[in-house]
């Protein structure tokens, strides 16, 4: 049997980002070795990444960048190489370089 793991960060009001789309509240200290080890451990688990459209677009705008590779090379490599499934009624094309992106959920109508 496969395992489903969830890695979420949510503000107290239930949102993943603030009113401006910023999620820096999730991590203030860039040099936190314990946090870096925790995130790298989650990324090394393998499997398939499941996203909604907004989270997919947010992740796709960061993880393929040179900055992501510099800041968190292990996580960037895994985020870029793992297969992805995106649940969206509006996304028509996936731009992330990984060719294993599967778009689900055509518009209802």
C-alpha positions as CSV (number, residue, x, y, z in Angstrom):
1,X,0.0,0.0,0.0
2,X,1.3,3.5,-0.9
3,X,1.5,6.3,1.6
4,X,0.1,9.8,1.2
5,X,2.2,12.4,2.9
6,X,1.2,16.0,3.3
7,X,3.6,18.9,3.8
8,X,1.5,22.1,4.4
9,X,2.2,25.5,6.0
10,X,-0.8,27.6,6.7
11,X,-1.2,30.9,8.5
12,X,-3.5,31.1,11.5
13,X,-6.3,32.5,9.3
14,X,-6.1,29.4,7.0
15,X,-4.2,30.9,4.0
16,X,-1.0,29.7,2.4
17,X,0.0,33.3,1.5
18,X,-0.8,36.8,2.7
19,X,-3.0,39.3,0.9
20,X,-0.2,40.1,-1.5
21,X,0.6,36.5,-2.4
22,X,3.7,36.4,-0.2
23,X,4.5,33.3,1.9
24,X,7.7,34.5,3.6
25,X,5.9,34.2,7.0
26,X,6.5,30.5,6.7
27,X,10.3,30.9,7.1
28,X,12.0,34.0,8.4
29,X,15.5,32.7,9.1
30,X,17.3,31.7,5.9
31,X,20.2,30.1,7.9
32,X,18.1,27.6,9.9
33,X,19.9,24.3,9.6
34,X,17.1,22.3,11.4
35,X,14.5,23.7,9.0
36,X,16.7,23.0,5.9
37,X,17.2,19.4,7.1
38,X,13.5,18.9,7.6
39,X,12.6,20.2,4.2
40,X,15.4,18.2,2.5
41,X,14.1,15.1,4.2
42,X,10.6,15.7,2.9
43,X,11.9,16.2,-0.6
44,X,14.0,13.1,-0.6
45,X,10.9,10.8,-0.1
46,X,10.2,10.4,-3.8
47,X,6.7,9.8,-5.1
48,X,4.5,12.1,-7.0
49,X,3.7,15.8,-6.3
50,X,0.0,16.8,-6.2
51,X,-0.9,20.4,-6.7
52,X,-3.8,22.7,-7.2
53,X,-3.3,25.2,-9.9
54,X,-2.3,28.2,-7.7
55,X,0.3,26.2,-5.7
56,X,1.6,24.6,-8.9
57,X,2.1,28.0,-10.5
58,X,3.8,29.3,-7.4
59,X,6.1,26.3,-7.2
60,X,6.8,26.4,-11.0
61,X,7.9,30.0,-10.7
62,X,10.5,29.3,-8.1
63,X,12.0,25.8,-8.1
64,X,13.4,25.8,-11.6
65,X,15.3,29.0,-11.0
66,X,19.1,29.4,-10.2
67,X,18.1,31.0,-6.9
68,X,16.3,27.8,-5.8
69,X,19.3,25.7,-6.8
70,X,21.6,27.9,-4.8
71,X,19.5,28.2,-1.7
72,X,18.2,24.6,-1.5
73,X,19.9,22.4,-4.1
74,X,18.6,19.1,-2.8
75,X,15.0,20.3,-2.6
76,X,15.2,22.0,-6.0
77,X,16.6,18.9,-7.7
78,X,13.7,16.8,-6.2
79,X,11.0,19.3,-6.9
80,X,12.2,19.6,-10.5
81,X,12.6,15.9,-11.2
82,X,9.5,14.3,-9.4
83,X,6.4,13.7,-11.5
84,X,3.6,16.1,-10.9
85,X,-0.2,16.0,-11.0
86,X,-2.0,19.4,-11.2
87,X,-5.7,19.5,-10.3
88,X,-7.3,22.5,-12.1
89,X,-10.4,23.4,-14.1
90,X,-8.6,26.3,-15.9
91,X,-5.0,25.4,-16.5
92,X,-4.5,24.3,-20.1
93,X,-0.7,24.0,-20.2
94,X,2.0,23.1,-17.7
95,X,5.2,25.2,-18.1
96,X,7.4,23.4,-15.5
97,X,10.3,21.8,-17.3
98,X,9.5,18.3,-16.0
99,X,7.7,16.5,-18.8
100,X,5.8,14.3,-16.3
101,X,3.2,16.9,-15.5
102,X,-0.4,15.5,-15.8
103,X,-3.2,18.0,-15.9
104,X,-6.5,16.8,-14.4
105,X,-10.0,18.0,-14.2
106,X,-11.3,19.6,-17.4
107,X,-13.8,22.5,-17.0
108,X,-17.2,21.5,-15.9
109,X,-20.0,22.8,-17.9
